[in-house]
Amino acid sequence: MPQVLEGALEGRDHRFAVVVSRYNESITTRLLEGAIETLVEAGVADASVHVAWVPGAWEIPLVADKLARTQDYAGVICLGAVIRGETQHDQYINRQVSDSLGQIALSTGVPTGFGLLTCESLEQAIQRAGGAVGNKGVECAQAVLRMADLLRRLPSLNR
């Protein structure tokens, strides 16, 4: 039977960073609340959660990268909400943020969660921030917790 490696929702004795955008704050605050509740449920102490507020989604990767590079955190949870407007501005932001967060995770080895809502309307964002579709802040925190735990469980590459 194969050996299965999988991360658990376990964060005891670890620190996590959350980078959250102030733009669309009525939405991002809900995402943040969901993420923090999830971390606490996983055993992460309040004092072990550090929240960094940034002006908008565009600024998330810079702060996430700085935090991940410290190697002080088991994971970095990134939360924001970009809602389509009358131009294609949202598409440029979404692409830059998603590409950058993936690069941060790969270059630092620190799980970096993508909790950026990319919605067509405010109503869609509300539904994804604790409404009928759930809370993407919760999902992002769960993914980061599982990845951080999985990385701890991976066998050593020196064998």
PyMOL commands that set and color helices and strands:
alter all, ss='L'
color gray80, all
select helices_A, chain A and resi 25-41+46-48+57-69+89-108+122-128+136-153
alter helices_A, ss='H'
color red, helices_A
select strands_A, chain A and resi 16-21+49-54+75-83+112-119+129-131+134-135
alter strands_A, ss='S'
color yellow, strands_A
deselect
rebuild
show_as cartoon
